[in-house]
Amino acid sequence: MTAPTSAKPILFGETLTSLSERLVAQGEPAFRAKQILEWIYKKRVFDPAAMTNLSASLRTWMTETFDLAPTKHILTKTSSDVTDKLLLELRDGALIETVVIRAPMEGVGAERSRKTICISTQVGCAYGCRFCASGLAGWKRDLSAGEIVAQLLEVCKQEDARTPRAHAELASFDNIVVMGMGEPLANYDNLLRALSILNAEWGLRFGARRVTISTSGLAPQIMQLAAEPLGFRLAISLHGATDEVRSQIMPVNRKYPLAELLPAVRQFSEKHGRMVTLEFILIAEVNDSPAQAHALAKIAHELHAHVNLIPYNTVEGLPWKRPSLERQDAFAEIVRRGGASATLRREKGHDIAAACGQLRLQTEEARATAKAKQISESVTHTAG
């Protein structure tokens, strides 16, 4: 199932061209499109009633024509390391997660920290990585471009309330990582449209070099991304340095094994001249052996890629465990001695279920339990 066709198009999914065409068809001058987008992205005004340089009839038409609030903020959980997880509800009741990861800078408070926003691109995931919560309830649908952009505007609203933004910086964050729920490259067209909106001069003017797209390894789409004019960064969810190990935990490897994936990654790296990142979640007794470390170092060295080593973030219902600190450090040391650049990242947000899909899954289960209880009580009351 693709992104749902709403009764109303989402305003945040419109480009300058598409909005201009809608306005002209309505009998309005095309330049009104730029005025509307300036209200949204430059002034952060989302209610047409407050767009004072537009006519009353145009404001009424906007309200009647567009979905102006495609996401509803359900809750925010904040961890002890000041990682925020936002749970958002879409028009069809589906839940998605957006995470704000803060990197406090020396001498300033958390409100002035560097902020990386992790966004989702699908409701659920079809790729079934064995260690991930996103796919436990299966794949429901793709997000539309408007729903992807709406996540970032939701963060902007919350962050603007915490810290007044500098006029020169339209975005209330420093980096975007497309590493949330779903496989980004399986929703390629909607993702690229959303990122183009954010990058545009009339949008948030957010540089493509500050956007990292993470994929489980869809080789054809990686080569397609390499041909795009905007130079986004690329991260590969590798998690296994041999086909034998990778296929155990990542079913996508059976379709795109390393012999097909790695040349696509090399093509992307050579085309854009940027270092690719290899994400490698360390799972005890699965992929944390010295042999895997040596194989990973060889791959990273040949690709001139940076390695992010991430100790497994516990997911309720899954059997995996993280290695000991000593084993983590030993693995990282082997990778570095093999000539690769590597960072061992201690987790953030563990106390708020920050691994992809956990909060959504917990909330859906709680809702289902509450609904079942309500039905049971209703049946009991009727029988009585």
Secondary structure by P-SEA (a helix, b strand, c coil): cccccccccccccccaaaaaaaaaaaccccaaaaaaaaaccccccccccccccccaaaaaaaaaccccccccccccccccccbbbbbbbccccbbbbbbbbbbccccccccccbbbbbbbccccccccccccccccccccbbbcaaaaaaaaaaaaaaaaaaccccccccccccccccccccccccccaaaaaaaaaaacccccccccccbbbbbccaaaaaaaaaacccbbbbbbccccccaaaaaacccccccccaaaaaaaaaaaaaaccbbbbbbbbbbccccccaaaaaaaaaaaaaacbbbbbbccccccccccccccaaaaaaaaaaaaaabbbbbbccccccccccccaaaaaaaaaaaaaaaaaaaaaaaaaaac
